Amino acid sequence: MSEHLISFIRDRFLAGDPRGELTATSPLLEWGVLDSLNTAVLLTHIRDDLGIAIPPAKVSARFFKDVRSIAEMIDDLPQTAKADGAHHGA
């Protein structure tokens, strides 16, 4: 999951990250990678492309501070959130 998220963030928000600076523990909020608009884009990607609905309570700096935190939060979601997201927009 982390590699998929890193790839998406590099391509969508970092012009491909030509210097390869983004890692699973890069501080996305501190670096300004995730602002409110980019977070919404990332949430839409996770929902539409991965079929995982992130509950609003999980959209916080605690869970979105870096890619590792996002991936761990997704892994900890109940299977129903993952299944519910798969039907969203279909």
TIMI-2910 file (N, C-alpha, C, CB; in pm, 1 decimal, decimal comma, always signed):
<rs>
+----------+----------+----------+----------+----------+----------+----------+----------+----------+----------+----------+----------+------+
!      n_x !      n_y !      n_z !     ca_x !     ca_y !     ca_z !      c_x !      c_y !      c_z !     cb_x !     cb_y !     cb_z ! resn !
+----------+----------+----------+----------+----------+----------+----------+----------+----------+----------+----------+----------+------+
!    +82,8 !   -119,2 !     +0,0 !     +0,0 !     +0,0 !     +0,0 !    +87,4 !   +125,8 !     +0,0 !    -94,3 !     -0,3 !   +121,4 !  Met !
!   +193,6 !   +125,4 !    +79,9 !   +279,9 !   +243,1 !    +88,2 !   +339,2 !   +280,2 !    -47,4 !   +391,5 !   +219,0 !   +188,2 !  Ser !
!   +387,3 !   +181,1 !   -120,8 !   +448,9 !   +209,5 !   -250,5 !   +347,4 !   +268,5 !   -348,3 !   +510,3 !    +81,9 !   -309,2 !  Glu !
!   +225,0 !   +218,0 !   -344,7 !   +119,4 !   +271,8 !   -431,4 !    +92,3 !   +418,4 !   -396,2 !    -10,9 !   +187,8 !   -418,0 !  His !
!    +80,4 !   +447,8 !   -267,0 !    +53,8 !   +584,3 !   -223,3 !   +170,3 !   +677,4 !   -257,1 !    +26,4 !   +587,2 !    -73,2 !  Leu !
!   +292,3 !   +630,2 !   -236,4 !   +410,2 !   +710,9 !   -270,4 !   +410,3 !   +742,7 !   -419,5 !   +540,9 !   +637,1 !   -231,0 !  Ile !
!   +381,9 !   +644,2 !   -500,0 !   +379,7 !   +664,3 !   -644,5 !   +274,0 !   +767,1 !   -683,9 !   +353,7 !   +531,6 !   -716,4 !  Ser !
!   +154,0 !   +755,8 !   -627,5 !    +47,2 !   +850,8 !   -658,4 !    +86,2 !   +992,0 !   -615,3 !    -83,8 !   +808,7 !   -589,9 !  Phe !
!   +136,8 !  +1006,2 !   -493,8 !   +174,0 !  +1138,5 !   -442,2 !   +286,4 !  +1198,7 !   -525,2 !   +216,3 !  +1129,4 !   -294,3 !  Ile !
!   +384,8 !  +1118,3 !   -561,5 !   +494,4 !  +1167,6 !   -646,7 !   +440,7 !  +1219,1 !   -780,0 !   +598,4 !  +1056,0 !   -671,3 !  Arg !
!   +356,8 !  +1139,5 !   -843,5 !   +306,5 !  +1175,2 !   -976,3 !   +211,0 !  +1293,4 !   -971,1 !   +236,9 !  +1056,0 !  -1039,7 !  Asp !
!   +123,7 !  +1294,8 !   -872,5 !    +16,5 !  +1394,9 !   -868,9 !    +58,6 !  +1527,3 !   -804,9 !   -101,8 !  +1339,4 !   -794,3 !  Arg !
!   +139,5 !  +1521,7 !   -699,0 !   +168,3 !  +1642,3 !   -621,5 !   +313,0 !  +1689,2 !   -630,5 !   +133,8 !  +1618,6 !   -478,8 !  Phe !
!   +403,7 !  +1604,3 !   -677,7 !   +546,0 !  +1639,8 !   -675,0 !   +610,8 !  +1633,3 !   -812,8 !   +620,2 !  +1548,2 !   -580,3 !  Leu !
!   +533,7 !  +1647,7 !   -918,3 !   +587,0 !  +1645,6 !  -1055,1 !   +680,3 !  +1526,4 !  -1077,3 !   +661,8 !  +1776,4 !  -1084,9 !  Ala !
!   +642,8 !  +1412,1 !  -1020,2 !   +721,5 !  +1290,7 !  -1038,2 !   +833,8 !  +1273,8 !   -936,8 !   +779,1 !  +1289,1 !  -1175,0 !  Gly !
!   +857,5 !  +1375,0 !   -852,9 !   +963,0 !  +1367,8 !   -750,4 !  +1097,0 !  +1329,5 !   -813,2 !   +925,0 !  +1265,9 !   -640,3 !  Asp !
!  +1148,3 !  +1413,1 !   -905,4 !  +1268,7 !  +1377,6 !   -980,9 !  +1391,2 !  +1347,5 !   -894,5 !  +1302,0 !  +1488,2 !  -1074,8 !  Pro !
!  +1399,0 !  +1406,6 !   -776,4 !  +1513,6 !  +1379,3 !   -689,1 !  +1488,2 !  +1263,4 !   -593,9 !  +1548,6 !  +1502,8 !   -609,4 !  Arg !
!  +1367,7 !  +1205,6 !   -599,6 !  +1336,8 !  +1089,4 !   -516,7 !  +1339,2 !  +1118,2 !   -367,6 !  +1432,9 !   +979,9 !   -546,8 !  Gly !
!  +1294,7 !  +1235,5 !   -329,9 !  +1300,5 !  +1275,4 !   -188,9 !  +1188,4 !  +1215,5 !   -103,5 !  +1295,1 !  +1425,4 !   -179,0 !  Glu !
!  +1076,3 !  +1181,3 !   -165,1 !   +962,3 !  +1130,9 !    -89,2 !   +985,3 !   +986,7 !    -46,0 !   +834,0 !  +1141,4 !   -172,1 !  Leu !
!   +968,1 !   +961,6 !    +83,2 !   +975,4 !   +826,9 !   +138,8 !   +849,5 !   +801,3 !   +220,8 !  +1103,7 !   +808,6 !   +226,0 !  Thr !
!   +836,5 !   +682,9 !   +274,8 !   +719,1 !   +648,4 !   +355,4 !   +709,8 !   +731,8 !   +482,5 !   +722,1 !   +501,2 !   +391,5 !  Ala !
!   +820,7 !   +790,8 !   +525,5 !   +818,7 !   +868,8 !   +649,5 !   +840,4 !  +1018,4 !   +626,5 !   +924,4 !   +816,7 !   +744,1 !  Thr !
!   +837,5 !  +1061,9 !   +501,5 !   +849,6 !  +1205,4 !   +473,8 !   +730,3 !  +1279,1 !   +534,7 !   +858,2 !  +1232,1 !   +320,2 !  Ser !
!   +754,6 !  +1393,2 !   +599,9 !   +645,8 !  +1466,9 !   +666,2 !   +559,4 !  +1543,1 !   +565,1 !   +703,7 !  +1565,0 !   +769,7 !  Pro !
!   +451,9 !  +1480,8 !   +521,7 !   +367,5 !  +1536,9 !   +415,9 !   +305,5 !  +1670,3 !   +453,4 !   +258,7 !  +1439,9 !   +380,9 !  Leu !
!   +266,5 !  +1685,1 !   +578,3 !   +204,3 !  +1810,1 !   +621,3 !   +309,0 !  +1919,6 !   +640,3 !   +126,1 !  +1788,9 !   +751,4 !  Leu !
!   +419,2 !  +1886,6 !   +703,2 !   +527,1 !  +1984,3 !   +724,4 !   +583,6 !  +2034,4 !   +592,7 !   +638,9 !  +1922,9 !   +808,3 !  Glu !
!   +596,6 !  +1947,0 !   +496,0 !   +651,7 !  +1984,3 !   +364,8 !   +550,1 !  +2057,0 !   +278,5 !   +701,0 !  +1860,8 !   +291,4 !  Trp !
!   +423,9 !  +2060,4 !   +321,4 !   +321,0 !  +2126,1 !   +242,9 !   +270,0 !  +2043,2 !   +126,3 !   +372,7 !  +2254,9 !   +192,2 !  Gly !
!   +303,2 !  +1914,6 !   +126,0 !   +257,6 !  +1825,8 !    +18,5 !   +106,5 !  +1806,5 !    +28,4 !   +330,5 !  +1688,5 !    +25,1 !  Val !
!    +57,8 !  +1784,1 !   +149,8 !    -85,6 !  +1766,7 !   +170,6 !   -144,3 !  +1892,9 !   +232,3 !   -113,7 !  +1644,2 !   +260,5 !  Leu !
!   -214,8 !  +1967,9 !   +150,3 !   -297,7 !  +2076,8 !   +199,6 !   -441,9 !  +2028,1 !   +188,7 !   -273,8 !  +2211,7 !   +118,5 !  Asp !
!   -538,6 !  +2112,1 !   +209,9 !   -677,1 !  +2064,5 !   +209,0 !   -718,3 !  +2011,9 !    +71,9 !   -771,2 !  +2176,4 !   +251,6 !  Ser !
!   -678,9 !  +2079,2 !    -34,4 !   -715,2 !  +2033,4 !   -168,3 !   -647,2 !  +1900,6 !   -202,3 !   -677,9 !  +2139,4 !   -272,2 !  Leu !
!   -516,9 !  +1890,7 !   -177,5 !   -445,3 !  +1766,2 !   -208,3 !   -495,4 !  +1649,7 !   -124,0 !   -295,4 !  +1784,8 !   -186,4 !  Asn !
!   -533,4 !  +1677,7 !     -0,6 !   -588,2 !  +1571,6 !    +84,0 !   -719,4 !  +1521,1 !    +24,7 !   -609,8 !  +1622,1 !   +229,1 !  Thr !
!   -802,8 !  +1612,7 !    -23,6 !   -928,9 !  +1571,8 !    -87,1 !   -902,2 !  +1488,0 !   -212,5 !  -1013,8 !  +1696,0 !   -123,3 !  Ala !
!   -802,0 !  +1527,4 !   -291,9 !   -765,8 !  +1451,2 !   -412,3 !   -717,8 !  +1311,3 !   -372,4 !   -655,3 !  +1525,7 !   -494,2 !  Val !
!   -635,0 !  +1303,8 !   -269,5 !   -584,6 !  +1174,5 !   -222,7 !   -697,7 !  +1086,4 !   -170,6 !   -479,5 !  +1194,8 !   -113,3 !  Leu !
!   -789,9 !  +1144,1 !    -94,5 !   -903,9 !  +1067,6 !    -43,7 !   -989,6 !  +1013,9 !   -158,0 !   -989,2 !  +1154,4 !    +49,4 !  Leu !
!  -1010,1 !  +1094,4 !   -260,8 !  -1087,8 !  +1051,0 !   -376,7 !  -1016,9 !   +936,6 !   -447,8 !  -1110,9 !  +1168,3 !   -473,9 !  Thr !
!   -885,7 !   +948,0 !   -461,6 !   -807,5 !   +840,5 !   -524,8 !   -820,3 !   +710,8 !   -444,9 !   -658,3 !   +881,3 !   -536,8 !  His !
!   -806,0 !   +719,7 !   -314,3 !   -815,1 !   +600,3 !   -228,9 !   -953,6 !   +537,8 !   -241,7 !   -785,4 !   +635,9 !    -80,4 !  Ile !
!  -1055,9 !   +620,6 !   -245,0 !  -1193,5 !   +569,8 !   -256,5 !  -1221,3 !   +511,6 !   -395,0 !  -1293,7 !   +681,6 !   -226,7 !  Arg !
!  -1190,9 !   +587,9 !   -498,5 !  -1229,1 !   +546,0 !   -633,7 !  -1137,3 !   +439,6 !   -692,4 !  -1230,9 !   +665,3 !   -725,0 !  Asp !
!  -1007,5 !   +453,1 !   -671,3 !   -913,1 !   +360,7 !   -733,8 !   -880,8 !   +239,6 !   -647,6 !   -786,4 !   +433,0 !   -766,7 !  Asp !
!   -884,8 !   +256,2 !   -516,7 !   -851,7 !   +144,2 !   -428,6 !   -975,0 !    +81,6 !   -364,5 !   -756,4 !   +190,1 !   -320,7 !  Leu !
!  -1089,8 !   +149,1 !   -376,1 !  -1213,4 !    +95,4 !   -319,9 !  -1219,0 !   +100,7 !   -169,4 !  -1231,6 !    -44,5 !   -363,8 !  Gly !
!  -1156,0 !   +202,5 !   -110,4 !  -1151,4 !   +213,0 !    +35,8 !  -1207,4 !   +348,6 !    +77,1 !  -1005,5 !   +194,4 !    +89,5 !  Ile !
!  -1314,1 !   +345,4 !   +156,2 !  -1375,4 !   +467,8 !   +206,0 !  -1311,4 !   +504,8 !   +340,2 !  -1529,8 !   +450,8 !   +220,6 !  Ala !
!  -1245,2 !   +620,1 !   +343,6 !  -1183,3 !   +666,6 !   +467,7 !  -1289,4 !   +741,4 !   +548,4 !  -1058,7 !   +758,5 !   +438,7 !  Ile !
!  -1318,7 !   +696,9 !   +670,2 !  -1417,4 !   +767,1 !   +753,1 !  -1368,9 !   +908,5 !   +786,8 !  -1445,1 !   +687,8 !   +883,1 !  Pro !
!  -1459,8 !  +1005,3 !   +791,7 !  -1418,9 !  +1142,8 !   +822,7 !  -1337,5 !  +1155,3 !   +952,0 !  -1541,1 !  +1230,4 !   +832,7 !  Pro !
!  -1365,8 !  +1072,3 !  +1050,9 !  -1292,8 !  +1078,6 !  +1177,9 !  -1144,3 !  +1045,5 !  +1160,9 !  -1355,5 !   +982,8 !  +1278,8 !  Ala !
!  -1110,0 !   +976,3 !  +1052,7 !   -970,6 !   +938,0 !  +1028,1 !   -894,1 !  +1042,8 !   +946,5 !   -966,0 !   +804,2 !   +955,9 !  Lys !
!   -964,0 !  +1144,7 !   +898,7 !   -898,0 !  +1248,7 !   +819,0 !   -845,1 !  +1354,2 !   +914,7 !   -996,1 !  +1312,1 !   +713,6 !  Val !
!   -724,4 !  +1329,5 !   +963,0 !   -662,4 !  +1420,2 !  +1059,0 !   -511,2 !  +1415,7 !  +1043,1 !   -703,0 !  +1383,7 !  +1203,8 !  Ser !
!   -445,2 !  +1513,4 !  +1101,7 !   -299,0 !  +1520,6 !  +1093,7 !   -235,2 !  +1394,6 !  +1151,7 !   -247,0 !  +1645,1 !  +1167,9 !  Ala !
!   -298,8 !  +1332,9 !  +1248,4 !   -243,7 !  +1211,6 !  +1309,9 !   -228,4 !  +1100,2 !  +1206,6 !   -333,5 !  +1164,3 !  +1425,6 !  Arg !
!   -328,1 !  +1084,0 !  +1119,5 !   -327,4 !   +974,5 !  +1023,2 !   -267,9 !  +1012,0 !   +888,5 !   -466,4 !   +924,8 !  +1003,3 !  Phe !
!   -250,4 !  +1141,2 !   +861,4 !   -201,0 !  +1184,5 !   +730,9 !    -66,0 !  +1255,2 !   +740,2 !   -301,8 !  +1276,2 !   +665,6 !  Phe !
!     +7,1 !  +1231,3 !   +848,9 !   +136,9 !  +1298,4 !   +864,3 !   +242,2 !  +1245,9 !   +768,0 !   +186,7 !  +1282,6 !  +1005,8 !  Lys !
!   +230,6 !  +1118,9 !   +728,7 !   +323,9 !  +1060,6 !   +631,7 !   +257,5 !   +939,6 !   +566,6 !   +458,9 !  +1020,0 !   +700,0 !  Asp !
!   +320,2 !   +887,1 !   +463,4 !   +261,7 !   +775,2 !   +388,4 !   +247,0 !   +652,2 !   +477,8 !   +348,3 !   +741,3 !   +265,1 !  Val !
!   +343,6 !   +628,0 !   +562,1 !   +335,4 !   +511,4 !   +651,1 !   +210,8 !   +518,8 !   +739,4 !   +461,8 !   +501,6 !   +738,9 !  Arg !
!   +182,2 !   +636,9 !   +794,8 !    +63,5 !   +654,0 !   +880,0 !    -65,1 !   +631,3 !   +802,2 !    +62,1 !   +793,7 !   +942,0 !  Ser !
!    -70,1 !   +680,8 !   +677,4 !   -189,0 !   +661,1 !   +593,7 !   -208,0 !   +511,6 !   +566,5 !   -176,4 !   +740,3 !   +459,6 !  Ile !
!   -101,3 !   +443,8 !   +526,9 !   -109,6 !   +300,6 !   +495,2 !   -150,4 !   +218,8 !   +618,2 !    +25,5 !   +250,0 !   +440,6 !  Ala !
!    -94,4 !   +250,7 !   +733,7 !   -129,7 !   +178,2 !   +856,3 !   -275,5 !   +201,5 !   +892,6 !    -39,1 !   +221,0 !   +972,6 !  Glu !
!   -322,3 !   +326,2 !   +877,4 !   -461,4 !   +357,5 !   +907,7 !   -553,4 !   +279,0 !   +814,3 !   -487,4 !   +509,7 !   +894,9 !  Met !
!   -519,4 !   +272,8 !   +686,0 !   -600,2 !   +197,0 !   +589,6 !   -600,7 !    +49,0 !   +626,1 !   -546,7 !   +216,4 !   +445,7 !  Ile !
!   -484,1 !     -5,4 !   +660,4 !   -475,6 !   -146,9 !   +697,0 !   -559,4 !   -178,6 !   +819,9 !   -330,9 !   -186,2 !   +722,1 !  Asp !
!   -574,2 !    -81,5 !   +910,9 !   -649,2 !   -102,5 !  +1034,1 !   -800,0 !    -82,9 !  +1018,5 !   -598,1 !    -10,0 !  +1139,6 !  Asp !
!   -843,8 !    -32,0 !   +903,2 !   -986,6 !    -11,5 !   +882,5 !  -1058,5 !   -145,3 !   +878,3 !  -1012,2 !    +67,3 !   +753,0 !  Leu !
!  -1182,4 !   -147,5 !   +925,6 !  -1260,6 !   -270,9 !   +913,2 !  -1281,3 !   -306,7 !   +766,6 !  -1396,8 !   -256,2 !   +983,9 !  Pro !
!  -1297,0 !   -432,8 !   +738,0 !  -1317,4 !   -477,2 !   +600,0 !  -1440,1 !   -412,5 !   +536,6 !  -1331,0 !   -628,5 !   +595,2 !  Gln !
!  -1539,3 !   -376,7 !   +617,2 !  -1660,0 !   -315,0 !   +561,1 !  -1628,5 !   -180,5 !   +497,4 !  -1766,7 !   -297,6 !   +669,7 !  Thr !
!  -1536,2 !   -102,5 !   +553,9 !  -1498,6 !    +26,4 !   +494,8 !  -1432,7 !     +3,0 !   +359,7 !  -1403,3 !   +105,3 !   +589,0 !  Ala !
!  -1355,7 !   -102,0 !   +350,8 !  -1287,8 !   -132,8 !   +225,3 !  -1389,4 !   -179,5 !   +121,2 !  -1178,9 !   -240,6 !   +247,1 !  Lys !
!  -1487,1 !   -258,8 !   +163,3 !  -1588,4 !   -307,2 !    +69,9 !  -1684,7 !   -195,3 !    +29,6 !  -1666,1 !   -423,9 !   +131,9 !  Ala !
!  -1722,4 !   -109,7 !   +126,2 !  -1815,0 !     +0,2 !    +97,7 !  -1756,6 !    +93,8 !     -6,7 !  -1847,9 !    +78,1 !   +225,8 !  Asp !
!  -1628,9 !   +121,8 !     +3,1 !  -1565,0 !   +212,0 !    -91,7 !  -1563,3 !   +156,2 !   -231,2 !  -1425,5 !   +242,4 !    -48,3 !  Gly !
!  -1560,9 !    +26,8 !   -245,6 !  -1555,1 !    -35,5 !   -377,7 !  -1682,9 !    -10,8 !   -455,9 !  -1530,1 !   -185,1 !   -364,9 !  Ala !
!  -1792,3 !    +10,0 !   -386,3 !  -1919,8 !    +31,4 !   -453,7 !  -1946,8 !   +178,2 !   -478,7 !  -2032,1 !    -27,9 !   -372,8 !  His !
!  -1868,0 !   +264,9 !   -418,3 !  -1887,8 !   +408,2 !   -430,7 !  -1856,9 !   +455,4 !   -572,2 !  -1801,1 !   +482,7 !   -329,9 !  His !
!  -1946,2 !   +523,7 !   -632,5 !  -1924,9 !   +578,1 !   -765,2 !  -1935,5 !   +475,7 !   -876,1 !  -1792,7 !   +642,2 !   -771,3 !  Gly !
!  -1975,6 !   +356,5 !   -846,3 !  -1985,1 !   +252,6 !   -949,6 !  -2117,4 !   +257,6 !  -1021,1 !  -1965,3 !   +115,2 !   -889,4 !  Ala !
+----------+----------+----------+----------+----------+----------+----------+----------+----------+----------+----------+----------+------+
</rs>
